[in-house]
């Protein structure tokens, strides 16, 4: 039952294909090849993608797409320098457009009808038209999968909730290079957003 047409009461209502979208966050080669549970992650995500498409749930992929150097923020350059141990910001080459590392992992690549969004922040709504797209499509629920759990997945899920969407994070379809950080992020997100396993989502679609 939906209360006053606005409040969903259970997972089945929340992830109803009629008002849900599946986001596949940054499953690019460089990230997929560095996660702690690659085989399990890819297997779970492939199954969920197949079910989503069969139930006509729209799929949006995101790709890290850095801004030209002269237009990048000082903080983001600083953060990348610290993360990768680089002293010269001009030597940062992570996810260079067109490089093999920046391509979406082949086993979970987009198919015809999917949407690919290029973005340069850890928030799906910053610098993109995604919020407008979701409102235009009358989407209420954003189901998040992808990499990394503690970075873009968590920040985008929180941002979705702040914008009035139902944020759902699929526990076994998100991952990280650090199992410790992945687990910590999921622990926090369970208090802030909806966390469910892929089998629960699939069962709710039946």
N, C-alpha and C positions, 0 to 999 in steps of 0.2 A: 504494500500500500504506500502511496505517496501522499504525505501530509500537505494539504493545501496546494498541491501541484508543485511543490518546491523541495521538500525534504524526503530523501530516500532513506529507507529504514534498514536495508540489509544489502549484502554484497551483490546479490542478483539484480536488485534495482539499480544499484550504483553503477555497475559495469554493463548495463543493458546496451547492446550494440547500437540501438537507435540513437543514443546520445553520448557515445564513447569514442575516443581516439586512442590508438596505441602509438606511443613515442619510442623509437629505437635510438637511444642517445649515444652518439660517437662510437659506434662499433667499427672503428677504423683499424687497419692492420697494425699500426704501431701500438695501439692500446690493447687489442684482443690478444696479441702475441705476448703481452706482459702480465696478464692476469693470473691469479693463483689457481683458478679452477676452470681453465679454458674448455676442456671437453664437456664438462657438466653444464657450463654456461651456454655453450653453443647448442648443445642438444636440447636444453630446455627452451631456449629462445626460438629455435627452428620450429619446435612443436607449437609454441604459442603463436608464432607468426602464421603458421598454416591454419590454425583454428580461427584466428582473427580474420584472415582473408575469407575463409569459408563462411563466416558469419557477417561479412561485409562491414567489418570494423575498419575504418580508414587508418592507414599507417603513415606516420611521419618519421622520417629519418633526419637526424641532425649530423652535420659534419663540422668539426673544428676547421675554421678557415681564417687564418690570421689576417689582420689588416696590414696594408703596406707599412713598412717601418716608420715612415714619417708621420703616420696617422695613428700609431699605436700609443696607448697610454703608458706613462712612465711607470706606474705601479705594475702593470702587466708585464712590462719588460723586466723590471726588478724581480718580480715573482718568478719568472722563467729563468732568469740568471741564477737565482738562489736554488731553484729546483734542479737545474741541470749542471750546476757548477761551472757556469760560463762567466768570464769577467768582462767580455766585450758583447754588448747587446746586439751588435750587428752580426754576430756569429750565430745567433739563434736561428735554427732552420726547422724547428719542429712543425710537422704537418704542412710542409710547403705544398701549396696547391699543385696537383699534377704528379706528385711523387707517389711511389708505391705505398709508402707508409700512411699516406693520407686517404687511400682508397678504402671503401667499405669492404669488410671481410666477405669474401665470395660466398661462403656457405649461408650467410644471412643477408645477402644483398637485396636491394629493392627490386620489385617486379613492376610490370606495367600497372599503372593506377596508383602506385605509392608516390608520396611526395618527399623530396629531399630539400632540406633547409640548410643553407650555409650560414654559420653564425660564428661569432668571435668572443663570446663570453660564456660563463658557466650558468647562464640563465636563459632558458628557451624564449623568454619574452623580451629580453633586452636586445635592441637592434634588429628585430625581426618583425614580421607582420603576423606572427602566429596567433596572438590574442584575437586580432581582427578575424583571422581565418576561422578560429574556433567559434567565435560568436556568429559569424556568417553561416556556419554549418550547424548551428544550434547544438553545440557540444557542451555537455555539463561535466563530463568525467575525462580526465587525462590519465591514462595508464602508462607508467614509466618503466622502461627496461634500459639496459645499456651500461656504459662505463664512463666515469667511475662513480661508485655508490656514494662516496663521501664528498665528491665535487659537484659536477653538473647535475647528477640525478637528485641529490638531496636539495641543492639550492633551487632547482627548477620545480621540484615537487612542492616545496614550501611556497615558492612564488605563485604556483598554480592555486594553492589554497588561499593565499592572500588576495587573489583576484576573483575568488568566488567559485572556482572549479573544484570538483571532487578529485583530490590527488591520490592515486593508487600506485604504490611501488610494488613490483613483482619480485618477491624475495629471491627466487632462484634464477631470475633473468636479469639481475644486476650484479656487477662484480667490480674488482679493483686489483691493482698490483699488490695491495696489502690486505691480507685476510683480517688482520687486526683492525684496520681502519674501516673495512667493509662491515665487520660485525658491530663495531662501535656506532657507525652511522645508522645501521638498521635498528639498533637498540634505541637510539634517540628518535628516529623517525616513527617508531611505533607509538610514541607519545604525541606526535604532531600530525601525521598523515595516516592513510590506510595502507597497511602492509599485508599482502596476501601472497600465497604460493601460486604458481602457474596452474597447477591442477585445480585449485579452488576457482580461479578465473574461468578456466575451460568448463568446469562443471556448472558454473553460473550461467554460461552461455547456452547450455542445453535446455 
